[in-house]
Every structure is written in structure tokens, then in C-alpha cells.
Amino acid sequence: MSNVIVPPKDPNEIKPYHVVWCDKDGTNDGSANDDGELQSATISTSTWTVPTGLTEQSSNKNAVTIKGVSYLINTVATIWVSGGTAGNDYDVLNRVVLSDGRTLDKTITIPVRDK
């Protein structure tokens, strides 16, 4: 799977990034219409691997609303990052262990640009 390139951040910003593991409409029922990776499971643990140059300020798997879509607790992993050098792109890995025992990885690429 290729990396997901997310919106850029300025080196001076502390900015949140999200990995949505459930269906993009916020559902997580495991039905035929559910195209999320959780398939009715939930996130038990979420860890982030952050490269040198970026700093993880905090992370969680709380309920969140993104672009008007509400997501339940334990369906989205969020990280707040700071730092970075303008002009560099950073690959940040999110690894989740699910309530059904599966382990999933997704990498996001965070471009750092001066604003």
C-alpha cells in the first residue's frame, strides 16, 4: 500500500493528523457496505513511529469530527506533531492492534513547508 500524503505543516506549527481506520462515513458495522479496515473491530492500542526531525506532542484514539463526519472512539488514530525542516517530507507510521487481534499499519507522509 502506498503512503497517504497529508496536508503540509509549517516547521513552527503543532498540527494534528488522523488515520481513519473505519469506513469513511464513520460507520463500523462490518456490513457489505462497510469499506473500512476495522470491520466492526475497534482499536485497542495505537502507536506511532516518528522519524528524527519531527516530534510527537501527543496522540490518542478519541472520538473526533473531521470535515463534518463524526467518528466514534477507538476508530481513528490521531497524532499531534511539531517541528520538521522546511522542504522535507516525513514518513510517520501508525500501528494499531485491534480488538479481534489483528495488527494493521498505515504510513502517512507529512510534508513540511514554510508558510
C-alpha positions in Angstrom: 0.0 0.0 0.0 1.3 3.5 -0.8 1.7 6.2 1.7 -1.1 8.7 2.2 0.3 12.2 1.7 -1.4 14.6 4.1 -1.6 18.4 4.1 1.7 20.2 4.8 2.7 21.8 8.1 4.9 24.7 8.8 8.0 23.9 10.9 6.7 26.2 13.7 3.2 24.6 13.8 1.9 21.9 16.2 -0.7 20.2 14.0 -2.9 17.1 14.2 -3.1 14.3 11.7 -5.6 11.5 11.6 -5.6 7.9 10.3 -9.3 6.9 9.8 -9.4 3.1 10.2 -13.2 2.7 10.0 -15.5 3.4 7.0 -15.0 7.0 5.7 -18.6 7.8 6.6 -18.0 7.0 10.2 -19.7 3.6 10.3 -18.0 0.4 11.6 -20.7 -2.3 11.4 -18.8 -4.9 9.3 -21.7 -5.0 6.7 -21.2 -5.4 3.0 -21.3 -1.6 2.6 -18.5 -1.1 5.3 -15.3 -0.5 3.4 -13.2 0.4 6.5 -10.4 -1.7 7.7 -11.8 -2.3 11.2 -14.9 -4.3 10.0 -16.7 -3.9 13.4 -13.5 -4.3 15.5 -12.1 -1.4 17.4 -8.6 0.0 18.1 -7.2 -1.5 21.3 -3.8 0.2 21.0 -2.3 2.7 18.7 1.4 3.5 18.4 3.3 5.9 16.2 6.8 5.7 14.8 8.0 9.3 14.2 11.3 10.0 12.4 14.1 12.2 13.6 13.2 15.8 12.9 9.5 15.6 13.9 8.3 15.5 17.4 5.2 13.7 18.7 3.4 16.1 21.0 0.5 13.8 21.9 -1.6 11.0 20.4 -5.0 9.4 21.1 -7.8 7.3 19.7 -10.6 9.6 21.0 -13.9 10.4 19.2 -13.3 13.1 16.6 -15.1 15.1 13.9 -13.2 15.5 10.7 -14.7 17.6 7.8 -18.2 17.2 9.3 -18.0 13.5 9.8 -18.2 12.2 13.4 -16.1 9.2 14.2 -16.5 7.1 17.4 -13.8 6.5 20.0 -11.3 3.7 19.0 -11.9 4.1 15.3 -9.5 6.9 14.4 -5.9 7.4 15.5 -4.7 11.0 16.0 -1.2 12.4 16.4 -0.2 15.9 17.1 3.3 16.7 15.7 5.7 19.6 15.8 9.0 20.5 14.2 10.4 19.4 10.9 12.6 21.1 8.4 11.0 23.1 5.6 11.4 21.2 2.3 11.5 17.8 3.9 8.8 15.0 3.8 8.5 12.7 6.8 7.0 9.2 6.8 5.1 8.6 10.1 3.9 5.0 10.8 0.7 4.3 12.7 0.4 0.7 14.0 -2.9 -0.4 15.6 -3.8 -3.6 17.4 -7.5 -4.3 17.1 -10.0 -5.9 19.5 -10.1 -9.0 17.3 -6.3 -9.5 17.5 -5.3 -8.1 14.1 -2.4 -5.7 13.7 -2.6 -3.0 10.9 0.0 -0.5 9.7 -0.5 2.7 7.8 2.1 5.3 6.9 1.3 9.0 6.3 3.8 11.3 4.6 3.9 14.8 6.2 5.4 17.5 4.0 6.9 20.3 5.9 6.8 23.7 4.1 7.3 27.3 5.1 4.0 29.2 5.0 
